[in-house]
Amino acid sequence: MNVLQPDPATYPAQLAEKQQRFRALLAPFAAPEPEVFDSARLCYRQRAEFRVWHETGQGHYAMFAPGDKHQPVLLDQFPVASQRINALMPQLQAAWTDPALGHKLFQVEFLTSLAGDALITLCYHRPLDDAWQQAASALADQLGISLVGRSRGQRRVIGRDYVEECFRVAGRDFTYRQPEGAFSQPNAGVCQKMLNWAHEVLGPREDDLLELYCGNGNFTLPLATRVRQVLATEISKTSVQAALANLASNGLDNVTLVRLSAEELTQALNNVRPFRRLAGIPLADYRFGTVFVDPPRAGMDPDTCELTRRFGRILYISCNPETLVRDLARLQDTHAIGRCALFDQFPYTHHMECGVLLHRK
């Protein structure tokens, strides 16, 4: 499997291989047959990052094969990236002939959305001056994009430092602010399928939801419409600010968001120590029926895993099936898998995104 030179004809076979591997990983837990959500074969990534490789006086987009950081693969197009990224690539490359934009440029990051928004980040090994500002402003106007320039100790923003996304979940459109430099799901089409699956699996509830690792509110927004109220946590300040903006723009007022890590909230709920950020939040008034977790690749730490055991239902989205299996082994004496799903966020790679719903035995 090669994401740099994908062959769409191989896609069904590689998805079937992932399905078989996921089924085998969950076999010890008597899991039901996984639901499978495929990806578009091409143009599915809304984010892309390239090194700029200077050769014979010209800059080229470059990526590196896994395990090889010395021999670049020079690219004119990137077939797995969104159509918007591929349309912008040659236009941006042509602008590098202006020394104000191309001199000591070493990295380019694209961030786009299904809604058609686009932001480009240009990274330099030199200070950004007024000549750069003037040239970059003209380029942003020409391309109809926002643009961020970065160098050591500098960050200049032309337009906005985020893109706006829109996902349709159960017939309702949810709008999102996705900031430059913050995490967002790269495969927006599959992300929309994940949101719809989680919304359906959670179901209409008359109790409350605890959400750990909420990010910019990607899942928070649609899940908040299914419960009485939500207590959500996130440690990244940038993501918290985006989540608050997203909640406000979507008119959701039943979510309380606290800037704490999952480990810190676990300590608070276990009365290990108090946190000023929880002052005024009546934790005892919540009637949590479900906990939703979408942890990083490392999965949940042991204490947080033990915390989830208290809940009747655990909805777990994972970007690393191996750590998911480790956490399931910790929970299997009290919880069983009711539903599971494979989301092919990363075609032509070995990576898998998956979800499970556990209920107390």
Protein Blocks (a to p, Z undefined) as FASTA:
>chain_A
ZZklccfklmmmmmmmmmmmmmmmmmmnopacdddddddfbhkbfbdcdddddeehiacd
ddddehiakbccddfbdfkbcfklmmmmmmmmmmmmpmklmgopabdcddddfkopacdd
dddfbdcdfklmmmmmmmmmmnopacddddehiacdehjabdcddddeehiacdddddeh
iacdfblmlmmmmmmmmmmmnopafbdcddehklnolmmmmmmmmpmbdcdddfblklmm
mmmmmmmmnopakbccddddfklmmmmmnomaccfklgoiafklpccfbdcddddfklpa
fklmmmmmmpmbdcdddfbfklmmmmmmmmmmmpccfbdcdddfbghiabdcdddddddZ
Z
